[in-house]
């Protein structure tokens, strides 16, 4: 009876959860390698569906290649131009002048218009695309990433059972010259829309020092999250306010700090989860867990120990909130009961 209930539950999760990938036709070989690795490490057992999004039309070679490396359902969609292209309200000449200034300061991808487009899309409209409307959770994957350990449990099950809304593997500091006014705009939003900010939640504080944003953010090229957060009135109002400010183009506001500030504003810290057991590489950084299973990474690769990692701050912030259940995931996985259990975007961003 219990096994039957598990099968029913697993079937429902496969209907409610999706692997989300934004890439282009020219990423065919790189994303195929990533999917092959992901299938081997996880999805060949769980068979979650994939949704691929592109701002251009997909070619048949790309589709055939992807279908050859997975037995899961795959759907291919196009991002509407209004969700991708620079809005007409933006002064393009002013924006490009600012990009040159940022590039001189060493801000990565500052002069790539498509990168600004991507950051805006992943901040304000990915959750409304027709192909993801029916899903409750998503796992974001990008070309060129590698999963370094076996994942013997279902992260989507963990998200649902524990009530998590946002999951990550790497957290680090942002290039402050890319977001000079993002936090000021966020504070303006909080003052204007204070009724949308939860008053009864214990929120994350590791991103803030001396009443200012320190740049710590969750690296969003890996996200396992609930669409509920991003479709909420609080989030959509927030990102709509940011969009009106123009900072996705006049500066280089990334989706990672936008998502992270939203998580800090709208979620209780108990709704955020560090997937410590999932070994993950997105060049140039690697999370190599000490408690992973069948890992092919080395401890010295672990970015958690890097001076620009924000994980120590996160751990210090959340240590008082940890419950016995939080440590149960890895232990269950190791015991074989897993069923219960910027450089901002890295290398692939150059192809966006």
C-alpha positions as CSV (number, residue, x, y, z in Angstrom):
1,X,0.0,0.0,0.0
2,X,2.8,2.4,0.9
3,X,4.6,1.6,-2.3
4,X,1.5,2.2,-4.3
5,X,1.1,5.6,-2.6
6,X,4.7,6.4,-3.4
7,X,4.2,5.5,-7.1
8,X,1.1,7.8,-7.3
9,X,3.0,10.6,-5.6
10,X,6.0,10.2,-7.9
11,X,3.6,10.3,-11.0
12,X,2.0,13.5,-9.7
13,X,5.4,15.1,-9.2
14,X,6.4,14.2,-12.8
15,X,3.3,16.1,-13.9
16,X,4.1,19.0,-11.7
17,X,7.8,19.5,-12.2
18,X,10.1,20.3,-15.1
19,X,13.7,20.7,-16.2
20,X,14.0,24.2,-17.7
21,X,16.8,25.1,-20.2
22,X,17.4,28.3,-22.0
23,X,19.9,28.0,-24.8
24,X,20.4,28.3,-28.6
25,X,20.8,26.0,-31.6
26,X,24.6,26.5,-31.6
27,X,24.7,25.1,-28.0
28,X,23.6,21.7,-29.4
29,X,26.7,19.6,-28.6
30,X,27.4,21.3,-25.2
31,X,23.9,20.9,-23.9
32,X,23.7,17.3,-25.2
33,X,26.8,16.5,-23.1
34,X,25.1,18.2,-20.1
35,X,21.9,16.3,-20.6
36,X,23.8,13.0,-21.0
37,X,25.5,13.7,-17.7
38,X,22.3,14.7,-16.0
39,X,20.5,11.6,-17.2
40,X,23.3,9.4,-15.9
41,X,23.4,11.1,-12.5
42,X,19.7,11.6,-12.0
43,X,17.0,11.8,-14.6
44,X,17.2,8.4,-16.3
45,X,15.6,7.1,-13.1
46,X,13.0,9.8,-12.6
47,X,12.2,10.8,-16.2
48,X,11.2,14.4,-15.5
49,X,10.2,16.3,-18.7
50,X,12.4,19.0,-20.3
51,X,11.3,22.4,-21.7
52,X,13.9,24.1,-24.0
53,X,13.5,27.8,-24.6
54,X,15.2,29.9,-27.3
55,X,14.7,33.5,-28.6
56,X,15.1,32.0,-32.1
57,X,13.3,29.1,-33.9
58,X,14.8,25.7,-33.1
59,X,16.3,23.8,-36.0
60,X,15.7,20.1,-36.5
61,X,19.3,19.1,-35.9
62,X,19.1,20.5,-32.4
63,X,15.8,18.7,-31.7
64,X,17.0,15.4,-33.0
65,X,20.2,15.6,-31.0
66,X,18.4,16.3,-27.7
67,X,15.9,13.5,-28.3
68,X,18.7,11.1,-28.9
69,X,20.2,11.6,-25.4
70,X,17.0,11.3,-23.2
71,X,13.9,9.2,-23.1
72,X,12.0,11.8,-21.2
73,X,9.4,14.1,-22.8
74,X,10.9,17.1,-24.5
75,X,9.2,20.3,-25.6
76,X,10.8,23.2,-27.5
77,X,9.5,26.7,-27.2
78,X,10.3,30.2,-28.4
79,X,10.6,33.3,-26.1
80,X,8.2,36.0,-27.4
81,X,10.1,39.1,-28.7
82,X,8.3,41.3,-26.1
83,X,9.8,39.2,-23.4
84,X,13.3,39.1,-24.8
85,X,14.1,42.2,-26.8
86,X,15.2,45.5,-25.3
87,X,12.0,47.5,-24.6
88,X,11.3,50.6,-26.7
89,X,11.1,52.6,-23.5
90,X,14.9,52.2,-23.0
91,X,17.2,54.8,-24.4
92,X,19.5,52.5,-26.3
93,X,22.2,55.1,-26.8
94,X,22.4,55.8,-23.1
95,X,22.4,52.1,-22.3
96,X,25.3,51.4,-24.6
97,X,27.3,54.3,-23.3
98,X,26.8,52.8,-19.8
99,X,27.8,49.4,-21.0
100,X,31.2,50.8,-22.2
101,X,31.7,52.3,-18.8
102,X,30.9,49.1,-17.0
103,X,33.1,47.1,-19.4
104,X,36.0,49.4,-18.5
105,X,35.4,48.5,-14.8
106,X,35.6,44.8,-15.6
107,X,31.9,43.9,-15.5
108,X,31.5,40.6,-17.4
109,X,29.2,40.7,-20.5
110,X,28.4,44.4,-19.9
111,X,28.4,45.1,-23.7
112,X,26.4,42.0,-24.7
113,X,22.8,43.1,-25.3
114,X,21.7,39.5,-25.4
115,X,23.0,39.0,-21.9
116,X,21.0,41.9,-20.7
117,X,18.0,40.4,-22.5
118,X,18.6,37.1,-20.8
119,X,18.8,38.6,-17.3
120,X,15.6,40.5,-17.8
121,X,13.8,37.4,-19.2
122,X,14.9,35.2,-16.3
123,X,13.9,37.9,-13.9
124,X,10.4,38.9,-15.1
125,X,8.8,36.4,-17.5
126,X,10.2,32.9,-17.7
127,X,7.5,31.7,-15.2
128,X,4.7,32.8,-17.6
129,X,5.8,31.0,-20.7
130,X,3.1,28.8,-22.1
131,X,5.2,25.6,-21.9
132,X,5.7,26.0,-18.1
133,X,2.2,27.1,-17.1
134,X,1.1,23.7,-15.8
135,X,4.2,23.1,-13.6
136,X,4.7,23.9,-9.9
137,X,8.4,23.4,-9.7
138,X,11.4,23.8,-12.0
139,X,15.1,22.8,-12.1
140,X,17.2,25.2,-14.1
141,X,20.1,23.8,-16.1
142,X,22.5,25.4,-18.6
143,X,24.8,24.3,-21.3
144,X,28.2,23.2,-20.1
145,X,27.3,22.4,-16.5
146,X,28.2,19.0,-15.0
147,X,26.7,17.1,-12.1
148,X,29.6,15.6,-10.2
149,X,27.9,13.1,-7.9
150,X,25.1,10.6,-8.1
151,X,21.8,12.1,-7.0
152,X,20.0,9.1,-5.4
153,X,17.0,11.0,-4.1
154,X,14.4,13.3,-5.8
155,X,15.0,17.0,-5.0
156,X,11.5,17.8,-6.2
157,X,10.1,15.4,-3.5
158,X,12.3,17.2,-0.9
159,X,11.0,20.6,-2.0
160,X,7.4,19.4,-1.7
161,X,7.7,17.4,1.5
162,X,9.6,20.1,3.4
163,X,7.8,23.1,2.0
164,X,10.9,24.6,0.4
165,X,10.4,27.3,-2.2
166,X,14.0,27.9,-3.4
167,X,17.0,25.5,-3.6
168,X,20.7,26.3,-4.5
169,X,24.2,24.8,-4.5
170,X,26.5,27.9,-4.8
171,X,26.2,31.4,-3.3
172,X,28.8,34.1,-4.0
173,X,29.4,37.9,-4.2
174,X,28.1,39.9,-7.2
175,X,30.1,42.5,-9.2
176,X,28.9,45.6,-7.4
177,X,29.6,47.8,-10.5
178,X,26.9,45.8,-12.3
179,X,24.1,46.7,-9.8
180,X,24.9,50.1,-8.3
181,X,21.2,51.1,-7.8
182,X,19.5,47.7,-7.6
183,X,19.3,47.8,-3.8
184,X,18.2,51.4,-3.7
185,X,15.4,50.5,-6.1
186,X,14.5,47.5,-3.9
187,X,14.3,49.8,-0.8
188,X,12.0,52.1,-2.8
189,X,9.8,49.2,-3.7
190,X,9.7,48.1,0.0
191,X,8.6,51.5,1.1
192,X,6.0,51.9,-1.6
193,X,4.6,48.4,-1.3
194,X,5.2,47.5,2.3
195,X,1.9,45.7,2.4
196,X,3.4,43.0,0.1
197,X,6.3,42.3,2.5
198,X,5.6,39.5,5.0
199,X,5.8,40.7,8.6
200,X,5.6,37.2,10.2
201,X,8.6,35.5,8.6
202,X,12.2,35.1,9.7
203,X,14.0,36.1,6.6
204,X,17.6,35.6,5.5
205,X,20.0,38.3,6.6
206,X,23.4,37.1,5.3
207,X,23.0,39.3,2.2
208,X,23.0,42.5,4.2
209,X,25.6,44.4,6.3
210,X,25.3,47.8,7.9
211,X,21.8,48.2,6.4
212,X,23.2,47.7,2.9
213,X,23.3,44.9,0.3
214,X,26.6,43.2,0.4
215,X,26.2,41.5,-3.0
216,X,25.8,37.9,-1.8
217,X,23.4,36.0,-4.1
218,X,22.4,32.5,-5.1
219,X,24.1,31.5,-8.4
220,X,20.9,31.1,-10.5
221,X,22.4,28.9,-13.2
222,X,21.4,26.2,-10.7
223,X,18.0,26.7,-9.2
224,X,15.4,24.2,-8.0
225,X,12.4,26.4,-7.1
226,X,8.7,26.8,-6.8
227,X,7.0,28.7,-9.6
228,X,4.6,29.9,-6.8
229,X,7.2,32.3,-5.6
230,X,7.7,34.0,-9.0
231,X,4.1,34.0,-9.9
232,X,3.1,35.7,-6.6
233,X,1.7,39.2,-6.5
234,X,4.6,40.2,-4.3
235,X,7.3,39.0,-6.8
236,X,5.6,40.2,-10.0
237,X,5.0,43.6,-8.5
238,X,8.6,43.8,-7.4
239,X,10.1,42.8,-10.7
240,X,7.6,45.1,-12.5
241,X,8.9,47.9,-10.4
242,X,12.5,47.0,-11.3
243,X,11.6,46.8,-15.0
244,X,10.3,50.3,-15.0
245,X,13.6,51.5,-13.5
246,X,15.5,50.3,-16.6
247,X,18.3,48.8,-14.6
248,X,18.4,45.6,-16.7
249,X,19.8,47.8,-19.5
250,X,21.2,51.0,-18.0
251,X,23.1,48.8,-15.5
252,X,23.5,45.1,-15.7
253,X,21.1,43.8,-13.1
254,X,21.3,40.0,-13.2
255,X,18.5,37.6,-12.5
256,X,20.6,36.0,-9.7
257,X,20.7,39.1,-7.4
258,X,17.1,39.9,-8.3
259,X,15.9,36.4,-7.4
260,X,18.1,36.4,-4.3
261,X,16.7,39.8,-3.0
262,X,13.2,38.5,-3.6
263,X,14.0,35.3,-1.7
264,X,15.3,37.4,1.2
265,X,12.1,39.6,1.1
266,X,9.3,37.2,0.6
267,X,10.4,33.8,2.0
268,X,11.0,32.5,5.5
269,X,14.6,31.2,5.8
270,X,13.0,27.8,6.4
271,X,11.7,27.8,2.9
272,X,15.2,28.0,1.4
273,X,17.4,24.9,1.0
274,X,21.1,24.3,0.3
275,X,21.4,21.1,-1.8
276,X,24.7,20.2,-0.2
277,X,24.8,16.7,-1.6
278,X,24.5,17.7,-5.2
279,X,27.9,18.0,-6.8
280,X,27.8,20.7,-9.4
281,X,30.2,22.5,-11.8
282,X,29.5,25.6,-13.7
283,X,32.8,26.9,-15.0
284,X,34.8,28.3,-13.3
285,X,33.3,27.1,-10.0
286,X,32.5,23.7,-8.5
287,X,30.5,22.6,-5.4
288,X,32.1,19.3,-4.4
289,X,30.2,17.9,-1.4
290,X,31.9,16.1,1.4
291,X,28.9,13.9,1.8
292,X,28.3,13.1,-1.9
293,X,27.9,9.7,-3.5
294,X,30.0,8.4,-6.4
295,X,31.6,11.9,-7.0
296,X,34.2,12.6,-9.6
297,X,35.3,16.0,-8.2
298,X,38.1,16.7,-5.6
299,X,37.7,18.5,-2.3
300,X,40.2,21.1,-3.3
301,X,37.9,22.1,-6.2
302,X,35.2,23.0,-3.7
303,X,34.2,26.7,-4.2
304,X,32.6,26.6,-0.7
305,X,36.0,27.4,0.7
306,X,36.7,30.3,-1.7
307,X,37.0,33.7,-0.2
308,X,34.3,35.0,-2.5
309,X,31.8,32.3,-1.5
310,X,29.0,33.5,0.7
311,X,28.2,30.1,2.0
312,X,29.9,30.7,5.4
313,X,27.6,33.8,5.8
314,X,24.6,31.7,4.8
315,X,25.5,28.9,7.3
316,X,26.0,31.3,10.1
317,X,22.6,32.9,9.3
318,X,20.7,29.7,9.3
319,X,22.5,27.5,11.8
320,X,20.1,28.4,14.6
321,X,17.2,27.4,12.3
322,X,18.5,23.9,11.4
323,X,16.3,21.0,12.4
324,X,17.1,17.3,12.6
325,X,15.1,16.8,9.3
326,X,17.5,19.1,7.4
327,X,20.4,16.7,7.8
328,X,18.2,13.6,7.0
329,X,18.4,14.0,3.2
330,X,22.0,13.0,2.7
331,X,21.8,10.3,5.4
332,X,18.7,8.7,3.8
333,X,20.4,8.8,0.4
334,X,23.5,7.1,1.7
335,X,21.4,4.5,3.5
336,X,19.6,3.7,0.2
337,X,16.2,5.3,1.2
338,X,16.5,8.2,-1.2
339,X,12.9,8.0,-2.2
340,X,12.0,9.7,1.0
341,X,14.3,11.9,1.2
342,X,29.9,36.4,-12.5
343,X,31.3,35.5,-13.8
344,X,27.6,35.5,-13.1
345,X,26.5,32.8,-15.5
346,X,29.9,31.5,-16.4
347,X,31.2,30.2,-19.7
348,X,27.9,29.6,-21.5
349,X,26.8,33.2,-21.1
350,X,29.2,34.1,-23.9
351,X,26.9,32.3,-26.3
352,X,23.7,34.1,-25.2
